[in-house]
Amino acid sequence: IGKVFKEIFKYDLLINPLRSRGFYVMKRDENAKKSIDPPKIIRCPCKRQEGYSYQKLIDTKTEKEELIDFRVPIFKEKIPFVYIRYKKSNKRFLDSNKPKVRIAKTFEVFSKKESEKIIKFCKKIGMDYGELDILRHNKDKKIYIVDANPTPFGPHYLPKRVTKDALKYLIKTFKQVFVDAEE
């Protein structure tokens, strides 16, 4: 993720834990292991551990002391909408954290150039369908793709209204991309 991200966006997500100073995120390289071994905020410099990647700690905190992240569904070259999640800052990496979630139009969250780079990133990693976890850093206002989920199912704990809206948009986009394209 980090190498392709840098190639497309031209700035780094990954850090070298031996050379960096300050607080960073250490997380497993293997997908779907968060419940067993969630990402951790660590202090660097430190030794690199096999099977882990080291990333910038992205500040997404709001005035209300919540963290914002974006779950972004991808259908080939389409981003139907963006889930905006508001989490408690003390439960940053927990799946059991029941965030507030709303849906926004893609252009309300990402610029046209950012959206194009997101799609280019997905093409480069070979993801026709999936979901990305994206953060916007308060400090530099840049976006960072921190995870790619090839087996998506949306954020956990969605309210029924959000689930209904999301399914409506997902079905419509799926038909446009995969069904109507075949006809």
Sequence and secondary structure as in RCSB ss.txt:
>XXXX:A:sequence
IGKVFKEIFKYDLLINPLRSRGFYVMKRDENAKKSIDPPKIIRCPCKRQEGYSYQKLIDTKTEKEELIDFRVPIF
KEKIPFVYIRYKKSNKRFLDSNKPKVRIAKTFEVFSKKESEKIIKFCKKIGMDYGELDILRHNKDKKIYIVDANP
TPFGPHYLPKRVTKDALKYLIKTFKQVFVDAEE
>XXXX:A:secstr
 HHHHHHHHSS SB  TTT  EEEEEEESSTT TTTS  EEEEES    TTEEEEE    B TTSEEEEEEEEEE
TTB   EEEEEEEGGGTT TT   EEEEE HHHHS HHHHHHHHHHHHHHT SEEEEEEEE TTT  EEEEEEES
S    SS  HHHHHHHHHHHHHHHIIIIITTT 
